[in-house]
């Protein structure tokens, strides 16, 4: 995947300049504020996972023979290639696919977020747009990442195309994060509104994306292998941009080209866990009652090739390279950060304290209590790829500034009716924790941003914070705890220092979960 690690100039506002470390009093040689560097590093992280380069990496066509190569597999094209897609990055993926495939593409249908074409045009990202007279029909829907009637129309058009294919045809399926909301096709008698209400209730009670997708698949015509079944006996090739921890193909966009391994009992267990089983609509009970425990469609999906072409790990690898070019000692902690946002925030606060102590007082370290609690939290979060030991060793051996990187998707249990997203809530909670007591002679900054450019039902991608935030907020008459109690992080950041701590990128045309950047710079 290393060849896909390239930065597109459209996302970079200025060249990143290296950090010249000259001891405790050093400052950025370029005069660039730490916050500006953080924002720019985040933008370059997003640029590394733009759809075009990843599609060209995964897909190639020999014009003379008409052979389509997908990684190490080849397919003969003879006016038999069709395309469908759904997700936040699919517009750019489809544009790249059409550029590669040319006249071999017979027809296509894609479902993309509402307003994304206008957003790409506005920011001059022509490479993300389909050409005039394209053979791909575009549906926009799922405003605020919620399934709606427009997305339903798109899903039905995708199903119709798939059901019309024969054994001689090849269906190219483009999948990215946000695909679940953009491919809603409930099994009758369940209505779109009933399915949406149930999903909202589960999300509000802290259900993981894996749990949400298990329920979605059980109630969907196309998820959980349903699209693969509709396309059978055609050959199916899915190119997937992952937005899920660990990149499980059966979970991304609820696995429309992967046979489901879940049964009714799994669904009932989830519904019981969040206290929703008794409140189920009659239609949902009807569908679950008649559902068979076996997966729908071919059990092995032997006619399907699923390929992951991009992920959070790819984005973090580029972020690390960029941070090192700036003069930071950079370490990727994890590409699987998940768990309750309160726990994740406390983990980052303790990590900052332990790392700061090792960086400013070599040999001394943090208090035994903080060090032990940090490792306890790490065990509690159960992150399979966590490189905590390696990160702390790197910090202890660093001679200058450090950047610790992570990615993933924490969950927020809604208790208030405020406005925000998981990135803004995480940032605000980290800021509140860091402000509890001094960290010593060190500058610390934490940034959390969604790589899709949209954090919850807001126009911001995320936010950044420093330990001084609680005191600065209090001076403006803003009580951090009150905003957190209402899950009102966006309103807080909108008012705080004129909104300068919010990240605004616009829709980026990609989606590989979130990026978390922790900067530590000794004074």
C-alpha positions in Angstrom: 0.0 0.0 0.0 3.0 2.2 0.3 2.7 3.5 -3.3 -0.6 5.0 -2.4 1.0 7.3 0.2 0.9 10.5 -1.7 -0.3 14.0 -0.8 -2.6 15.7 -3.2 -1.8 19.5 -3.5 -5.5 20.5 -3.4 -5.6 19.8 0.4 -2.3 21.4 1.3 -2.3 25.1 2.0 1.4 25.6 2.3 4.5 23.4 2.3 5.2 21.9 5.7 8.5 23.2 7.1 10.7 21.3 9.5 11.0 22.0 13.2 14.5 23.2 14.2 15.1 22.1 17.7 17.4 24.3 19.7 16.6 23.5 23.3 13.9 24.6 25.8 13.3 28.0 24.3 13.0 26.9 20.7 10.1 27.9 18.5 9.0 26.9 15.1 11.6 28.0 12.6 8.8 29.1 10.2 7.0 31.0 12.9 4.0 28.7 12.3 1.9 28.3 15.4 1.6 24.8 16.8 -2.1 24.9 16.1 -1.5 25.8 12.5 0.9 22.9 12.2 -1.7 20.6 13.7 -4.3 21.7 11.3 -2.0 21.3 8.3 -0.9 17.8 9.4 -4.5 16.8 9.7 -5.2 18.0 6.2 -2.2 16.0 4.8 -3.4 12.9 6.7 -6.7 13.2 4.8 -5.0 13.9 1.5 -3.2 10.5 1.8 -6.5 8.6 1.5 -8.1 10.5 -1.4 -9.9 8.0 -3.7 -8.1 8.7 -7.0 -4.6 7.4 -6.0 -6.0 4.4 -4.2 -8.2 3.4 -7.2 -5.3 3.6 -9.6 -3.3 1.5 -7.2 -5.9 -1.2 -7.1 -7.3 -1.2 -10.7 -5.6 -1.3 -14.1 -6.7 -2.0 -17.6 -4.8 -3.3 -20.6 -6.4 -1.5 -23.5 -5.0 -3.9 -26.1 -6.4 -7.1 -24.6 -9.3 -5.6 -22.6 -8.0 -7.4 -19.5 -9.0 -5.7 -16.2 -6.6 -6.4 -13.4 -7.6 -6.1 -9.8 -4.6 -6.8 -7.6 -3.6 -10.3 -8.8 -6.8 -11.2 -10.5 -7.7 -10.6 -14.1 -11.1 -10.2 -15.8 -11.9 -10.1 -19.5 -14.0 -7.1 -20.5 -16.4 -7.4 -23.5 -19.1 -4.7 -23.0 -20.1 -6.5 -19.8 -18.9 -4.2 -17.0 -21.3 -2.5 -14.7 -20.7 -0.3 -11.7 -22.6 0.5 -8.5 -21.3 2.4 -5.4 -22.4 3.9 -2.1 -20.5 6.0 0.5 -18.8 9.3 1.2 -15.8 8.6 -0.9 -17.6 6.9 -3.8 -18.0 10.0 -6.0 -14.2 10.3 -6.4 -13.8 6.5 -6.6 -16.4 6.4 -9.5 -14.6 9.3 -11.3 -11.3 7.4 -11.1 -12.9 4.2 -12.1 -14.6 5.8 -15.2 -11.2 7.3 -16.1 -9.5 3.9 -16.0 -12.3 1.9 -17.6 -13.4 4.3 -20.4 -15.8 2.8 -22.9 -15.7 -0.6 -21.3 -18.1 0.7 -18.6 -21.7 0.0 -19.8 -23.7 1.6 -17.0 -23.4 2.7 -13.4 -25.4 3.9 -10.4 -24.0 5.5 -7.3 -25.4 6.8 -4.0 -23.4 9.7 -2.4 -23.9 12.3 0.3 -26.3 15.2 -0.3 -24.4 18.2 -1.6 -21.1 16.5 -2.3 -20.9 17.4 -6.0 -21.5 21.1 -5.2 -18.9 20.9 -2.4 -16.3 19.4 -4.7 -17.0 22.0 -7.4 -16.8 24.8 -4.9 -13.3 23.7 -3.7 -12.0 23.1 -7.2 -11.6 19.3 -6.8 -12.4 18.5 -10.4 -10.7 15.1 -10.1 -13.5 14.0 -7.7 -16.2 14.7 -10.3 -17.6 12.6 -13.1 -17.1 13.8 -16.6 -20.0 15.3 -18.6 -22.1 12.6 -20.3 -21.0 10.1 -17.8 -22.5 6.6 -17.9 -22.8 6.7 -14.1 -26.1 7.9 -12.7 -25.7 9.8 -9.4 -28.1 10.0 -6.5 -27.5 12.3 -3.6 -29.1 11.6 -0.2 -28.6 10.7 3.5 -28.3 14.2 4.8 -26.4 14.3 8.1 -25.5 10.7 7.4 -29.0 9.5 8.0 -30.9 7.3 5.6 -33.7 9.1 3.8 -36.1 8.8 0.8 -33.5 10.0 -1.7 -31.1 7.3 -0.5 -33.9 4.7 -0.7 -34.5 5.6 -4.3 -30.8 5.1 -5.0 -30.7 1.8 -3.2 -33.7 0.5 -5.3 -32.0 1.7 -8.5 -28.8 -0.2 -7.5 -30.8 -3.3 -6.7 -32.6 -3.1 -10.1 -29.3 -2.8 -12.0 -27.8 -5.8 -10.0 -30.8 -8.0 -10.6 -30.6 -7.5 -14.3 -27.1 -8.9 -14.7 -26.2 -12.3 -16.2 -23.4 -14.9 -15.7 -21.5 -13.1 -18.5 -21.4 -9.8 -16.6 -19.0 -8.2 -14.2 -20.2 -5.9 -11.4 -17.7 -3.4 -9.9 -18.9 -2.4 -6.5 -17.4 0.7 -4.9 -17.9 0.9 -1.1 -16.7 3.4 1.5 -17.7 4.8 4.9 -21.2 6.1 5.1 -22.4 3.4 2.8 -24.9 2.0 5.2 -27.0 5.2 5.3 -26.7 5.6 1.6 -28.0 2.1 0.8 -31.3 1.7 2.8 -33.7 -0.9 1.5 -35.7 -2.3 4.5 -37.3 -5.7 4.2 -41.1 -5.1 4.1 -43.2 -4.5 6.2 -40.4 -2.5 7.9 -40.5 1.1 6.8 -37.5 3.4 6.3 -38.7 5.6 9.2 -39.0 2.6 11.6 -35.5 1.3 10.7 -34.1 4.9 11.1 -35.8 5.4 14.5 -34.4 2.1 15.8 -30.9 2.9 14.5 -31.0 6.4 16.2 -32.1 4.8 19.5 -29.3 2.3 19.4 -26.7 5.0 18.5 -27.9 7.3 21.3 -27.5 4.5 23.8 -23.9 3.9 22.8 -24.2 0.9 20.4 -21.0 0.2 18.5 -20.9 0.4 14.7 -20.6 -3.4 14.7 -23.8 -3.7 16.7 -25.6 -1.1 14.5 -24.6 -3.0 11.4 -25.8 -6.3 12.7 -29.3 -4.9 13.2 -29.2 -3.1 9.8 -28.2 -6.3 8.0 -31.1 -8.2 9.6 -33.6 -5.7 8.4 -32.1 -5.0 4.9 -32.6 -6.4 1.4 -29.1 -5.4 0.3 -26.9 -5.5 3.4 -25.3 -8.6 4.8 -24.7 -10.1 1.3 -28.0 -9.0 -0.1 -26.4 -7.0 -3.0 -24.2 -10.0 -3.9 -27.2 -12.2 -3.9 -29.1 -9.8 -6.2 -26.2 -9.7 -8.7 -25.8 -13.5 -8.8 -24.7 -15.2 -11.1 -22.6 -12.2 -12.3 -19.0 -11.9 -11.1 -18.7 -9.2 -8.4 -15.6 -7.2 -7.5 -15.8 -4.9 -4.5 -13.3 -2.2 -3.9 -13.6 -1.0 -0.3 -12.3 2.1 1.5 -12.5 1.1 5.1 -14.0 3.2 7.9 -14.2 0.5 10.5 -11.6 -0.6 13.1 -9.7 -3.6 11.9 -11.1 -3.3 8.3 -13.7 -6.2 8.6 -15.3 -6.4 5.2 -18.5 -7.8 6.7 -19.0 -4.7 8.8 -18.0 -1.9 6.3 -21.3 -0.4 5.0 -22.9 -3.4 6.6 -21.3 -5.9 4.3 -23.5 -5.8 1.1 -21.1 -8.2 -0.7 -20.3 -10.4 2.3 -22.6 -13.2 3.5 -23.9 -12.4 7.0 -22.7 -14.6 9.9 -25.2 -13.2 12.3 -28.6 -14.6 13.2 -31.7 -13.5 15.0 -30.4 -14.3 18.4 -27.5 -11.9 17.9 -30.0 -9.2 17.1 -32.1 -9.9 20.1 -29.0 -9.9 22.3 -28.1 -6.4 21.1 -31.7 -5.1 21.5 -31.8 -6.5 25.1 -28.5 -5.0 26.0 -29.8 -1.5 25.2 -33.3 -2.1 26.6 -35.1 -1.8 23.2 -36.6 -5.2 22.6 -39.9 -4.4 24.3 -40.3 -1.2 22.3 -39.8 -2.8 18.8 -42.4 -1.9 16.2 -44.6 -4.9 15.1 -43.0 -4.8 11.6 -39.5 -5.3 13.0 -40.7 -8.2 15.2 -42.3 -9.7 12.1 -39.1 -9.6 10.1 -37.0 -11.0 12.9 -39.5 -13.7 13.6 -39.5 -15.1 10.1 -35.7 -14.6 9.5 -33.7 -17.8 9.1 -30.5 -18.1 11.1 -28.6 -18.9 7.9 -27.1 -16.1 5.8 -29.1 -14.9 2.9 -27.7 -15.7 -0.6 -24.8 -18.0 -1.4 -23.2 -19.1 1.8 -19.6 -18.6 0.6 -20.3 -15.7 -1.9 -17.8 -17.5 -4.2 -18.7 -15.2 -7.0 -17.4 -12.2 -5.1 -13.9 -10.7 -4.7 -13.6 -8.1 -1.9 -10.5 -5.9 -1.8 -9.6 -3.3 0.8 -7.9 -0.4 -1.0 -7.5 2.2 1.8 -7.8 2.5 5.6 -7.1 4.5 8.7 -3.7 2.8 9.0 -2.7 4.2 5.6 -3.7 7.7 6.6 -1.7 7.5 9.9 1.4 6.2 8.1 1.4 9.3 6.0 0.7 11.5 9.1 3.7 9.9 10.8 5.9 10.6 7.8 4.8 14.2 7.6 5.3 14.8 11.4 8.8 13.3 11.1 9.6 15.7 8.2 8.6 18.5 10.6 11.2 17.4 13.1 8.9 15.5 15.5 9.6 12.1 17.0 6.4 10.5 15.7 4.7 7.2 16.8 1.5 5.6 15.6 -0.3 4.4 18.8 -3.3 2.6 17.2 -5.5 2.6 14.2 -8.2 0.9 16.3 -9.1 3.5 18.9 -12.6 2.8 20.2 -14.7 2.7 23.3 -16.7 5.3 25.3 -15.5 8.8 24.6 -15.1 9.5 28.3 -12.7 6.6 28.7 -10.8 7.5 25.6 -10.5 11.2 26.7 -9.1 10.1 30.1 -6.6 7.8 28.3 -5.3 10.7 26.2 -5.1 13.0 29.2 -3.0 10.4 31.2 -0.9 9.6 28.1 -0.1 13.4 27.8 0.9 13.6 31.5 3.1 10.4 31.4 4.7 11.4 28.1 5.2 15.0 29.3 7.0 13.9 32.4 9.3 11.6 30.5 10.0 14.3 27.9 10.8 17.1 30.3 12.3 15.2 33.2 14.3 12.3 31.7 14.6 9.5 34.2 12.0 10.8 36.5 8.8 9.8 34.8 5.2 10.5 35.8 3.8 9.4 39.2 3.5 5.7 39.7 -0.2 6.2 40.1 -0.6 7.9 36.7 1.6 5.4 35.0 -0.4 2.4 36.4 -3.8 4.1 35.6 -2.7 4.7 32.0 -1.9 1.0 31.5 -5.1 0.0 33.3 -7.1 2.2 30.8 -5.2 0.7 27.9 -6.2 -2.8 29.0 -9.8 -1.6 29.5 -10.0 -0.2 26.0 -8.8 -3.5 24.6 -7.1 -2.1 21.5 -5.6 -5.0 19.6 -2.8 -2.9 17.9 -1.9 -0.5 20.7 1.8 0.4 20.7 1.8 2.1 24.2 5.2 0.6 25.3 6.9 1.6 22.1 5.4 5.1 22.2 6.6 5.8 25.8 10.0 4.4 25.0 10.2 6.7 22.0 9.2 9.7 24.1 11.8 8.8 26.7 14.5 8.8 24.1 13.3 11.9 22.3 15.6 15.0 22.2 12.8 17.3 21.0 9.1 17.5 20.2 6.9 14.5 20.0 3.8 13.7 18.0 1.6 10.7 19.0 -0.9 9.6 16.4 -4.0 7.4 16.6 -7.2 6.7 14.6 -10.5 5.0 15.1 -14.0 5.8 16.2 -15.0 6.3 19.8 -18.7 6.2 20.8 -20.7 8.9 22.6 -23.7 8.0 24.8 -26.1 10.9 24.4 -27.5 12.4 27.6 -28.3 15.8 26.4 -29.9 17.5 23.4 -27.0 19.7 22.3 -25.2 19.8 19.0 -21.9 18.2 18.4 -20.0 15.1 17.1 -17.7 12.5 18.6 -14.5 14.4 17.5 -15.6 17.7 19.0 -16.8 15.9 22.2 -13.5 14.0 22.5 -11.5 17.2 22.0 -13.5 19.1 24.6 -13.2 16.3 27.1 -9.5 16.0 26.6 -9.1 19.8 27.0 -11.1 19.7 30.3 -9.0 16.8 31.6 -5.7 18.4 30.6 -6.7 21.7 32.4 -7.2 20.0 35.8 -3.6 20.7 36.8 -0.3 21.8 35.2 1.7 19.5 33.0 5.1 21.2 33.5 7.3 23.2 31.1 5.7 21.8 27.9 3.3 22.9 25.2 0.6 20.3 24.6 -2.1 20.3 21.9 -4.7 17.6 21.1 -6.6 17.5 17.8 -9.4 15.1 16.8 -10.9 15.2 13.3 -13.1 13.2 11.1 -11.4 12.4 7.8 -14.7 12.8 5.9 -14.8 16.5 7.0 -18.1 16.3 8.8 -18.4 15.6 12.5 -21.9 14.7 13.4 -24.7 17.0 12.2 -22.2 20.0 12.0 -20.2 21.6 9.3 -16.9 21.1 11.3 -14.6 18.1 10.9 -13.5 18.3 14.6 -11.6 20.5 17.0 -8.3 21.1 18.7 -7.6 22.0 22.4 -4.8 23.0 24.7 -4.5 22.6 28.5 -5.4 26.3 29.0 -8.8 25.8 27.5 -10.9 25.5 30.8 -9.5 28.7 32.2 -9.7 30.6 28.9 -13.3 29.4 28.6 -14.2 30.5 32.1 -12.8 33.9 31.3 -15.4 34.1 28.5 -18.2 32.9 30.7 -18.3 29.4 29.3 -18.5 26.5 31.6 -17.1 23.4 29.9 -18.8 20.9 32.3 -22.2 22.4 31.4 -21.7 22.0 27.7 -20.4 18.4 28.1 -23.4 17.5 30.2 -25.6 18.5 27.2 -23.4 16.9 24.6 -23.2 20.4 23.2 -19.5 20.5 22.1 -20.1 22.3 18.8 -22.0 25.1 20.5 -19.1 25.5 22.9 -16.4 25.6 20.3 -18.6 27.9 18.1 -18.6 30.5 20.9 -15.1 29.9 22.4 -12.5 32.3 21.0 -14.7 33.0 18.0 -14.8 29.4 16.8 -11.0 29.4 16.1 -10.6 25.9 17.6 -12.9 24.3 15.1 -11.6 22.4 12.1 -13.3 23.3 8.8 -12.3 21.3 5.7 -15.6 20.9 4.0 -16.6 17.5 2.7 -13.3 15.8 1.8 -14.5 13.1 -0.5 -13.0 10.3 1.6 -13.7 8.6 4.9 -11.4 6.4 7.0 -12.7 7.1 10.4 -11.1 9.7 12.7 -7.5 10.9 13.3 -6.2 11.9 16.7 -3.0 13.9 17.0 -1.3 14.6 20.3 1.6 17.1 20.2 4.1 17.6 23.0 6.8 20.4 22.7 9.1 21.1 25.6 9.6 24.8 26.2 
